[in-house]
Amino acid sequence: PLAAALQIVHEARVRLRDVTTTNILLAAGGVLKLAGFGLSATFDPEAGGASFCGVVGTAEYMAPELVLELQRLRSPAGRAATAAPSPPPPSHDERVDWWAAGCLLYELLTGKPPFFSTRESVLLRKILTAPLEFPPLAFEHVSAEAQDLIKKLLERNPMKRLSGPAIS
């Protein structure tokens, strides 16, 4: 249901950019509803607007490309570039939602996010570099197929990340 819901949102030219446990709701009859569209963005592929700039979302679910964009914006050169009159180059697309879906799946199966720290700087470094681990105790009842899906959704290279219709 989550993959289908994300696909519908993406087909409507909307990117959620904040797929978290608090933004996934179950309605009567077990119908999945997406919420939290406050950080979403629309795009127009005919106008060349298939990607977005800026960093939004909840840190625990932030895709590596968003972390890199955040680091760029926080650097002195990045702050100077954002003051320039021309818009910055695009930094991400709908694949950030699929990364977040992988984080969400991991968390729903284990009770913990795949990367965590109470310090944001450590958390962001883990998202970029820490190996994705499947602790035996937490994953003893999780199928190999589910673990493989998580690995494919949490692929750091967005060009190789499982996304869109390939998930169905």
C-alpha positions, 0 to 999 in steps of 0.5 A: 500500500505505501509503494502504491500511495507514493506512486500515485503521489509521484504520478500527480507530480508531487514529492512528499519529501517527509515520509515518516511514521507520523505521516502514514495513517491507517483509515477505516478498513486498513486504507493507507493515507499519506499526510504531512504535505507541508514539505511537499513540492510539485514539479513540471517535467515539461518545464524541466522541473523534475528535481528540487533544491533545498533540504527538507524532511526529518533527519532520520529519514533524510536521503544521502543526497539531502544530507550532502545538500544540507552540508553544502548549504551550511558551508561558507561557499554554500551560504554565499551561493544561496545569496546569488541571484541565480537558482542553485542546481537541483539536488534531488528528486522523488527518489528521496521518498523511496529512501525514506520508505526504506527507513520506514520499513526498517523501523516498522520491522525493528522498532528502530531507524536504520541510522540513529544518533541523538547528535545530528552531525553524527546521524548525518555522517552515519547516513552517508557512511555507516554500513547498513546493518541487519542485527540478527536479533532484530531481523530473526523473523524478517524474510530475506526478501524484506531485507533485500527490499530494504537494501535496495531502497536504502541504496546510497546512490540515487541512480541505483536506488529501487524506486517507482514502478520497479517496486510493484 
